[in-house]
Amino acid sequence: MKNVVVIVGLFLGFQLNAQQVISLYQGKAPGSESWNWEEKETTPMPNNRMLYNVVEPTLIVYPAPKDKANGTSVIVAPGGAFHILSIDSEGIEVAKWLNERGITAFVFKYRVVRSLTDNPFQEMMPLMQDFKKLDEINAPVVEMAKNDGIEVMKYVKNNAAEMGLDPNKIGFMGFSAGGTVTISVMLSAPQGLKPNFIAPIYLYANAVLGNEMPEKMTPAFIAVASDDQLGFVPHSIQFYEKWSSAKHPTELHVYEKGGHGFGMEIQNTSSDHWTVDFENWLRGRGFIQ
């Protein structure tokens, strides 16, 4: 492989069914060399693990089945207000869904703010009432996560041929804070490392970094629920307007019900069908057959 990577065999305390886990840096990640705490997980809701105190940015590789692989790949960035990572509903389950459609997925585990207790939700929830304060706390880590995302693009681009992937069909999608990372990578990465398509899902736009638009046509799929408890609907609408006014192919879905953080959860609301719309969009853009 062209990039220097470290393959690690364990991911916290649970099995990944022999999934390959790739460290993005050799040694400590730049900017967090002094971080000496340990990554942990919690399961506040059934079947949806959350990671916190993430120190080492990594990729969990989910190769498409050989009989379905079509060369398209997608980097998946879970959300969690830069304090946690919703690794199942907004990460691993998304990767499995992509695999079923012939797409190789990379679940992206980026650095987050340190939790001082073993209850990251209790620490985070008061901050969700004051996004200005939250953005101030998160700012150094958003910069790190953006840099981690650019390293991800570099890794996938450099190793695409070896993995049987099309270097011109690399997508980047993210949920909430993961959407912030997705757009920050798009607007900050050098032109040769920008994703070929993006899918910000209930995007948080206020913390987005960068201002360099892609020179190549870059399609975007955007989704959010009207009853988003955090009020993020305008973020998706404004990004739609920005992207479409720049003449990039753009599709926006605003579902009546679903709330914030619907991910791959089935809630019997209209947001349950976002994956159907996303699949149709991917097919219409030629990313799947």
C-alpha positions in Angstrom: 0.0 0.0 0.0 1.3 3.5 -0.9 0.3 5.1 2.5 2.0 4.2 5.7 -0.7 2.6 7.8 -0.9 0.4 10.8 -3.3 -2.5 10.8 -4.8 -3.2 14.2 -6.7 -6.4 15.1 -8.8 -5.2 18.0 -11.4 -2.5 18.1 -12.3 -1.7 21.7 -13.6 -4.8 23.4 -16.0 -6.2 20.8 -15.6 -8.3 17.7 -15.7 -6.8 14.3 -16.1 -10.1 12.4 -12.5 -9.9 11.3 -13.0 -6.4 9.7 -9.8 -4.7 8.9 -9.1 -1.7 11.0 -6.7 0.9 9.6 -4.9 3.5 11.6 -4.5 6.8 9.6 -1.2 7.8 11.2 2.0 6.2 12.2 2.2 6.9 15.9 0.2 9.6 17.6 -2.2 11.7 15.5 -0.8 15.2 14.9 -2.3 17.7 17.3 -3.2 15.2 20.0 0.1 13.8 20.9 -0.5 14.5 24.6 -3.8 12.7 24.8 -3.3 9.9 27.2 -6.9 8.8 27.9 -8.5 5.6 26.6 -11.3 5.1 24.1 -14.5 3.7 25.6 -18.0 2.7 24.6 -21.4 2.9 26.0 -24.8 1.6 24.9 -27.5 4.0 26.1 -30.0 2.6 23.6 -30.4 -1.0 22.6 -28.3 -2.1 19.6 -26.7 1.3 19.2 -23.2 1.6 20.7 -21.6 5.0 21.2 -17.9 5.5 21.3 -16.3 8.3 23.4 -12.8 9.5 24.2 -11.7 8.6 20.7 -7.9 9.2 20.5 -6.8 7.2 17.5 -8.5 8.0 14.2 -9.1 4.8 12.2 -11.1 3.3 9.3 -13.1 0.1 9.6 -13.1 -1.5 6.2 -16.3 -3.2 4.9 -15.4 -4.5 1.4 -18.3 -5.1 -1.0 -19.0 -8.8 -1.7 -17.0 -9.9 -4.7 -20.1 -10.9 -6.6 -21.6 -7.5 -6.2 -18.6 -5.1 -6.1 -19.0 -2.2 -8.5 -15.9 -0.1 -7.7 -17.8 2.6 -5.8 -16.7 3.3 -2.3 -18.2 5.5 0.5 -16.5 6.9 3.6 -19.1 7.0 6.5 -18.7 9.5 9.3 -21.0 8.9 12.3 -22.4 11.8 14.3 -22.4 12.7 18.0 -21.8 16.5 18.5 -18.0 15.8 18.4 -18.3 14.2 21.8 -19.4 10.7 20.9 -19.7 8.6 17.7 -22.9 6.7 17.0 -20.9 3.8 15.6 -23.8 1.4 14.9 -26.8 3.3 13.5 -24.7 6.0 11.7 -21.7 3.8 10.9 -21.6 0.0 10.8 -25.2 -0.5 9.8 -24.8 2.1 7.0 -21.7 0.2 5.8 -23.6 -3.1 5.7 -26.4 -1.5 3.8 -23.9 -0.1 1.3 -22.2 -3.5 0.9 -25.5 -5.0 -0.1 -25.5 -2.6 -3.0 -22.0 -3.4 -4.1 -20.3 -0.5 -2.5 -17.2 -0.8 -0.3 -17.6 1.2 2.9 -15.1 2.7 5.3 -16.5 3.6 8.7 -14.5 6.6 9.8 -13.7 6.9 13.5 -12.5 10.5 14.0 -11.2 12.2 17.2 -13.7 13.7 19.6 -13.7 15.9 22.7 -12.6 14.2 25.9 -15.3 13.1 28.3 -14.3 13.6 32.0 -16.8 11.0 33.2 -18.2 7.7 32.0 -21.5 9.4 31.2 -20.7 11.4 28.0 -24.4 12.1 27.4 -24.8 13.8 30.8 -21.8 16.0 30.0 -22.9 16.8 26.5 -26.6 17.5 26.8 -26.4 20.9 28.6 -24.1 22.1 25.9 -26.8 21.2 23.3 -28.7 24.1 24.6 -26.0 26.6 23.7 -24.5 25.8 20.3 -22.2 28.8 20.4 -20.5 27.5 23.5 -20.5 24.0 22.1 -18.8 25.2 19.0 -16.1 27.0 21.0 -15.4 23.8 23.0 -15.4 21.6 19.8 -13.4 23.9 17.6 -9.9 22.3 18.1 -11.4 18.9 17.6 -13.4 19.9 14.5 -10.0 21.0 13.0 -8.5 17.6 13.9 -11.5 15.7 12.5 -11.3 17.6 9.2 -7.6 16.7 9.0 -8.4 13.1 9.8 -11.0 13.2 7.0 -8.5 14.5 4.5 -6.1 11.7 5.5 -8.9 9.2 4.8 -9.4 10.6 1.3 -5.7 10.3 0.7 -5.6 6.7 1.9 -8.6 5.6 -0.2 -7.4 7.5 -3.3 -3.8 6.1 -3.0 -5.0 2.5 -2.4 -8.0 2.4 -4.7 -6.5 0.3 -7.4 -5.2 -2.3 -4.9 -8.6 -2.6 -3.4 -10.4 -2.8 -6.8 -12.0 0.6 -6.4 -12.6 3.4 -8.9 -10.6 6.4 -7.7 -13.3 8.6 -9.4 -16.2 7.1 -7.5 -15.2 7.8 -3.9 -18.1 9.2 -1.8 -18.1 10.8 1.6 -21.2 10.8 3.8 -21.8 11.9 7.4 -24.6 12.3 10.0 -25.0 15.5 12.0 -21.4 16.3 13.2 -20.3 13.7 10.7 -22.0 15.9 8.1 -19.9 18.8 9.4 -16.8 16.6 8.8 -18.0 15.7 5.3 -18.5 19.2 4.1 -15.3 20.4 5.9 -13.3 17.8 4.0 -15.0 18.8 0.7 -14.2 22.5 1.2 -10.7 22.1 2.7 -9.1 19.2 0.9 -6.9 19.9 -2.2 -8.8 19.5 -5.4 -7.2 16.1 -6.1 -8.4 14.8 -2.7 -12.0 16.0 -2.7 -14.7 13.4 -2.7 -16.5 12.6 -5.9 -19.9 12.8 -4.3 -21.3 13.6 -0.9 -24.3 12.8 1.3 -24.7 15.1 4.4 -27.5 13.7 6.5 -29.1 16.1 9.1 -26.0 18.3 8.6 -24.8 20.7 11.3 -23.3 23.5 9.2 -22.3 26.2 11.7 -18.9 24.5 12.4 -18.0 23.7 8.8 -14.4 24.6 7.9 -13.0 25.6 4.5 -14.2 27.6 1.5 -12.6 26.0 -1.5 -15.4 24.7 -3.8 -14.7 21.7 -6.0 -13.7 22.4 -9.6 -15.2 19.2 -10.8 -19.0 18.5 -10.8 -19.7 16.9 -7.4 -23.2 15.6 -6.8 -24.8 15.9 -3.3 -27.6 14.0 -1.6 -29.0 15.8 1.4 -31.6 14.5 3.9 -33.2 15.8 7.1 -36.5 15.6 9.1 -38.8 18.5 9.5 -39.2 17.7 13.2 -35.5 17.7 13.9 -35.4 18.6 17.6 -32.1 20.5 17.2 -33.5 22.8 14.5 -31.0 21.7 11.8 -33.5 21.9 8.8 -32.2 25.3 7.7 -28.7 24.0 7.7 -29.6 21.4 5.0 -31.7 23.9 3.0 -28.9 26.5 3.0 -26.4 24.0 1.9 -28.7 22.8 -0.9 -29.0 26.4 -2.1 -25.2 26.9 -1.9 -24.5 23.7 -3.8 -27.1 24.0 -6.4 -26.3 27.7 -7.0 -22.7 26.6 -7.8 -24.2 24.3 -10.5 -23.5 21.1 -8.7 -26.2 18.4 -9.1 -28.1 18.5 -5.8 -31.0 16.6 -4.3 -32.7 17.5 -1.0 -35.2 15.4 1.0 -37.0 17.0 3.9 -39.1 14.2 5.6 -42.1 15.2 7.7 -41.2 12.9 10.6 -38.0 11.3 11.9 -36.5 13.7 14.4 -32.8 14.2 14.8 -30.4 11.2 14.5 -32.7 8.8 12.7 -29.8 7.0 11.0 -30.6 3.4 10.2 -33.3 3.2 12.9 -36.8 2.1 11.9 -39.3 4.4 13.6 -42.3 4.0 11.3 -41.9 7.6 10.1 -41.3 9.0 6.7 -37.5 9.2 7.4 -37.4 5.4 7.3 -37.4 5.7 3.5 -34.3 7.9 3.2 -32.2 4.8 2.2 -34.7 4.1 -0.6 -34.2 7.6 -1.9 -30.5 7.4 -1.5 -30.3 4.2 -3.4 -32.3 5.6 -6.3 -30.1 8.7 -6.3 -26.9 6.5 -6.3 -28.3 4.5 -9.2 -29.4 7.6 -11.1 -25.8 9.0 -10.8 -24.3 5.7 -12.0 -22.7 4.8 -8.7 -24.6 1.5 -8.5 -26.2 -0.6 -11.2 
